[in-house]
Every structure is written in C-alpha cells, then in structure tokens.
C-alpha cells in the first residue's frame, strides 16, 4: 500500500489514452516510443527508486464530451492499451503509434503520481531499439496548474489534492463518513465472501480490508473492476473522500449483483440438464443468458444463419432443392443425435463452395505475360512459347476448352513455378494439390457420408479453400500416384481431366454434380512412363529438360542468390558471390539437371557468412536485476502474469544510444578458399572420365533418369573361367539382354575384327567375362546401353583404350544396326556438364538435336552412327585399324 508521499512542484507526465490509473493500483506498461523511453530513462531509470512521474488521462479528439475539466492541446502522444490482470488492477500498457502533431488531445486536469516498483530494460533485434517494462504504483491525486514540454516529453506544475493527516483524522470523525465506511466494508466483505466460495480465494483481500484505510480501499477495489472510461474519470475526480467511498460502494455493489445474476443463470441451466446433455452446457448457458436479457431473437440462431448463407451461395436449382431437404431434416434433429454434426458440416460445405463465384480475369496482355515469364524463368524458350500460345487462345476465345498441360522434367527445373506464373498471367487464384503417394481413390472423389470421419476429396476441398470456381489448379507429382485395394486415383482423375465429363464431376461426399469445366488444370511429373496411357492421352506433355551450366549461372545470379540472401537476413553489402565462384560451384559441386543442389550450396555459403556477420555484432550486456520491493502488500496485488520475463540492465549502466552499439559488418567476398572450407573438397573433376577409361575394357555411355541425363561408365574385364558372362550393378532385365546381345555380336565377328584367329575364334574359351555398371546401389535398365557394351567388350578383347572425350548412346540389334533411343536432349546436356567433347548418337536421332541449345551443340562434336561399325570407328583413337580386313 502506498504511504503518504510529498510531491514535488513539477512532475514529468506520461499520458494514458482513454485509461486511468487510480491511487493504490499497480500496472505494468511497455514503453517503446522515443518520448516515453526518454521519460523513463531520465525520470525513473537514472533516479532509481526515488523517481516519480505523473500519469495523466487523455481523451481522443473525437470524444469531446469529457467528464470533468480538461485542457486541449496539440500533441503527438502514445496511446495505452490496458488489460486487467488481477483483482487489484495490475495491467499491461502497450505503446502506441504516434498520432499526427495536428491532432487535438484533451488532457484531463487531474492525474495520479506514480512510482516505479520494477524496471526492465531491453533491446529489440535487429533494429536495436531500446524498450522498457515498467511496473508502476499509483500514489496520490494531483491537479495540473500548467502543462509544458521538456525535450520530447511533457511536464506539469502540480498541486497535491490529498488530505493532510490532520484533515483526514478530522474527516474520520464525521458520522456520515463512518456510516459510508461501514456500508462500503460490508459490501466489500460480501463480495469477497462470494468470490471466496466461487474461486476458493480471498484471504489476502481480507487482510487488505482490515489493514488499509477505507478511502484508499475504495480506489483499490474500483481499479480491479472493468468499468468505463467515464466512470474511471469520475472516480479520479472524487477528491472528497465521502463522495469517493459512495461511488466505490455503488460500483462494488453492481459488480456483486452481476456475479449473483451469473450464478442464477448457471443454477437455472444446470437444473434443466440431464446427464446425457452435459456436453451442451455452453449452448444452454447462452440460451439462459438471452432469456434473462429478454433477447431471444431467432434470427441469430445458428441454423437460421446457415440457411441465409446457403441462400446466398447461388446453388443451382436441383442442388438447392437437395440442400433444403437436408436442412429440413437437420432442423428436426436434436443436437445430441449422432448424425447432427455430420449433416451440419455437410450443409456448411455446400454453403462454402463457390457455385457462382469466380475470379474476374484481367484483360490478357501477351507482352506483359511474356515479360513476366522471362523475369520468373530463365531459358525454357519452347515451354514459354507454348504458354504464350495457350494465353493467346484464351484471349481470343475466353470460353475455349484449353488442353491440360503436363510439365514433365527432372526436379528443380521450375515446373511448379511455371504453373503459378500461368495463374498470375490470367489473373486467377492458384491452388496446388499434391498427388505424390496418393493411393486411395477417396482422395480424389471423397469418402461416402456413411463412413465415420468422411470428408470431401482434395479437389472439392481445394475449391472450398480458394473460394472461386475458376482457379488454376496444379496437380503436382501426377506420376507418383499408386493403386491398391482402396482404388486407383489415376483412374479417378480421368473424369477430372476430361472436358466432356468434368462438367458434372461427382464427389462421393458431396453427392451432387459439381462443374469443374471452368478450372484450368496443370499437371507436373518427373517421368512419363508411370502415367497410365488413358490419363496421358488427356494431357499435352511439355518436357522441361535440364539447364546448361550457362543457364544455371544466369539463374543463380538473377534469382537464386538474391533469394538466398533474403532468406538468411543478408544483403549484397554483407555477402558477395562473384560469377567465377558460382561457375566453380556448378562445375565442382553440382551435376544435376535442375538447380536445387546449386541453391543448397549457395545457402551453405550464406549460412557461413551469417555466422561471421553475427559474430561481428557487439551487443550491450544485459545483466543483474533491479532490486525488487519485498512488500507483502505489493505481492498481494501483483498478478502472476505481471512478472517480467526478460533480462534487465542495472540502473548503473550508461544510458547511451543502444543502436550505435551494433557495427555494420564488412562485405564478405567468396573465394576458392572459402568454397573449399564451407563446401568441402570438390566432388567432381573434369579429369574423371580420362582416369576411368585409362585401361582397356571401359567405355562411356549416356543414360536418362528421372533426374535428367547422366554419364554411365561400363567396365568389362576377363579372367580364367568356364566361358560365363557375369553382370553386376543392380541391372534390369532389358539391360541384361542388351549385354547378351553385345557379347553374341562381338563373338560372331571376333575373327573379322581381328580379335581372334580362325583357329581360336572362341573368345570365351577358358575364361569368364565380367561386366559391371558402377554406382551399384542405383537400379539401371533400358536398351540404350547396347553400343556402349559392345565398345567396352571390343576394347577389352583388343586391349585398345576407348577415347576419354567420347560418350555414346544407342540400342543395337543382333545384325549390328544402331536404333534410336529417347532422352537425347537430356543426354547431350549431361555430356556437356561432364566435359565430354564428342557424342556418338544413332543416325535416326538426328531430328532430336533441334531441341538442344545451339551453344551446347557448338561446343560438342556430334557423330551419327547407322551401324555398330560406325560406332567403333569413332570410339577409338585413330579409327578401327582391324576393320580393313573384315567383310562387314
């Protein structure tokens, strides 16, 4: 309890917007504005426990009907939000955006002097702004004589309004005062008894009632109630103790009556409930409250609100008829019936679906769309041209049924972001549905409502979330759906992607037809093979090959580096990655079709830079706690939530500007030493191919994977044995058959190729051949390794090395014909990434070279082969010298 205190003639003023601090009340405020921080530093922090400030209520200019006298003055002030924390009025005050200096603020002429019970100082990062947490106790009332400014905050010349000790002793002898005091104590004791029965508390408050003077108790009790600002001002203006006690008695009695009404409602509700209805206690209480207030308006009933929502949803006539029938059924049910909640959730879904709502498409600007695609994606010329063609058709015929685009390519080449760019160009909302790992048909069509926990399919749920009927919907990872006893999701997608059928798409949960024809579907996949042919027939496949090193460099400089710096709280002033270093990362640490690993390596460099930048910052030490007052009375009025959970700076610390304590880090430029330190030794080396083909029996092939093209080495060796062929490397059936074909072809032409004499034409006599495909943990299959296998076997038997700068791909027949294969663009890009200079391709794949970027083709020597002999002629240094004697 605040004892009598002698006030100075002038106090610093902290304004409370539309809130009042009463004597004896304790609040907690957070000061963050420059004016309030300056006031706390100079008036409380530096003076320690001797500091006093004045709390003065202020009223917004819109609320001109002020209670009591006020001063009007232009002010940029802080507003204070005050939330009651306990029965004795502990509250938080938050800071507040500074108002315009032209705004007229009405100052109340009476305020309360306050002292700091607890001070905490902190620094917000990364801005370095100083904040204070202050626990204030109201002491006594004062009257403002004159208001002036001191720097950034206000001060006032004041006079105390509290009675002296002699005047108080004289007033206590007044019979009216004695009568009012008894009445107040009786009402307060009754309130405490009610609270004690309800909350099992009140012991500390009884101590206050017995030890604290009545005129101070009146302020303490009133401060613990939620009352209006006018009532708070009226209590503050009650200088006369008899008037103050009278108003406090009225407020305490009103609070007591409100508690009794609440108990009456609770008893009434509990008497109406049976044992099976206990779970609906809150709903019954609400009804009882409305009856007590005489406000039992059926328009506010939940079902009525649901019906209005359904009416405004714009359902088609046949669906509206179905919904009305379901709503009538729901109204006849009791809330405790098992099917009540499921029926209600179903009707809410019908009301939430966008039956008529659609995004208003902006007028298509093909030039702007092209610029948007170019800014978001580097390269991909063919893909972006197809998207522009699609948008052009939409511009000429908005209601045209466009094809379903399916972007197929390795991870990290921008498939998903292309779909979002289409949505942005059309001005439509974008929703993504991931189909990876989906094996249940119900994920597409929904569960039937007869099942417990049933829910709509992902398509209907996505439309509900996006709230429009014509979004761009991305079906992500469409090649990764599975099938089991629960159905085949890929088959369910046939109806979704067929323009002739999706006008009446039937979700099992919805059980009414829904029109999906306005939705623009875009699909993504890593491979075409797993997609069922009927589903693939409904989509237009657009392949996205991998990026060349030059394209990766441009993507990194334009998109990846700015994004990585932003994600790690850095900028170009903190970290700089030159183009030469990005090139080294691409060549030595990433060999992928996309750019995800490149982004991960750049992120590793950013994290290393972030550590150095953070270590350069010098933070102001925060230590020691302010000496806390150990008064039992204070502890009785501080709520549990009033503890300040932050480190506190002692008052002896110099109060200089904290923001100057942080030094700006110097720019960090990435070099080769930093690359090796952060990313480790180089993972790839351009000399790898030359080293691996240094011995006979090794050839270099090109293969296609779901992650793009790759270089595949084939190793063959001979040993003493029984003429058997051993194959290792986790090979599939097709590639094993290719190895058998290669061995048969080489054995059949051993003499003609001068690999054996006529007398010893059996190459396998007395020895076994072992063919191995390195990277044994990776499954391998496909026919495109045929020419590579033959070249490896010829190299082994002839003891001639294959050229280290040459890679090859192609299927071969028993007659030695080289057949075309797929994935030519990805394979050529892989050879370019690995530093290969010469690529042998089937002659019939010449047409596929059109898709390869011209700068890649200019750096490679493309060799076309029609027969296996053409491959051997180009694979060995100096050609095939033994071919001149053959009859091929």
Buried (B, 14 or more C-beta within 10 A) or exposed (E): BBEEEEBEEBBBBBBBBBBBBBBBBBBBBBBBBBBBBBBBBBBBBEEBEEBBBBBBBBBBEEEEEBBEEBBEBEBBBBBBBBEBBBBBBBBBBBBBEBBEEEBEBBBBBBBBBBBBBBBBBBBEEEEBBBBBBBBBBBBBBBBBEEBEEBEEBBBBBBEBBBBEEEEBEEBBEEEEBEEBBEBBBEBBBEBBEBBBEEEEEBEBBBEBBEEBEBBBBBBBBBBBBEBEBBBBBBBBBBEEBBBBBBBBBBBBBEBBEEEEEBEEBBEBBEEEBEEEBEEBEEEBBEBBBEEBEEEEEEEEEEEEEBBEBBEEBEBBEEBBEBBBEBBEEBEEBEEEEEEEEBBBEBBBBBBBBBBEBEBEEEEBEEEEBBEBBEEBBBBBEEBBEBBBEBBEEBBEEEEEEBBBBBBBBBBBBBBBEBBBBBBBBBEBBBBBBBBEEBBBBBBBBBBEBEEEEBBBBBBBBBBBEBEBBBBBBBBBBBBBBBBEEEBBBBBBBBBBBBBEBBEEBEBBBBEBBBBBBBBBBBBBBBBBEBBBEEBBEBBEBBBBBBBBBBBBBBBBBBBBBEEBBEEBEBEEEBBBBEEEBBBBBBBBBBBBBBBBBBBEBBBBBBEBBBEEBEEEBEEBEBEEEBEEBEEEBBEBBBBEEBEBEEBBBBBEBEBEEBEEBBEEBEEBEBEEEBBEEBBEEBEBEEEBBEEBBEBBBBBBBBBBBBBBBBBBBBBBBBEEBEEEBEBEBEBEEBBBEBBEBBBEBBBBBBBBBBBBEEEEBEBBEEBBBBBBBEEEEEEBBBBBBBBBBBBBBBBBBBEBBBBBBBBBBBBBEEEBBBBBBBBBBBBBBBBBBBBBBBBBBBBBBEEBBEEBBEEBBEBBEBBBBEBBBBBBBBBBEEEBEBBEEEEE
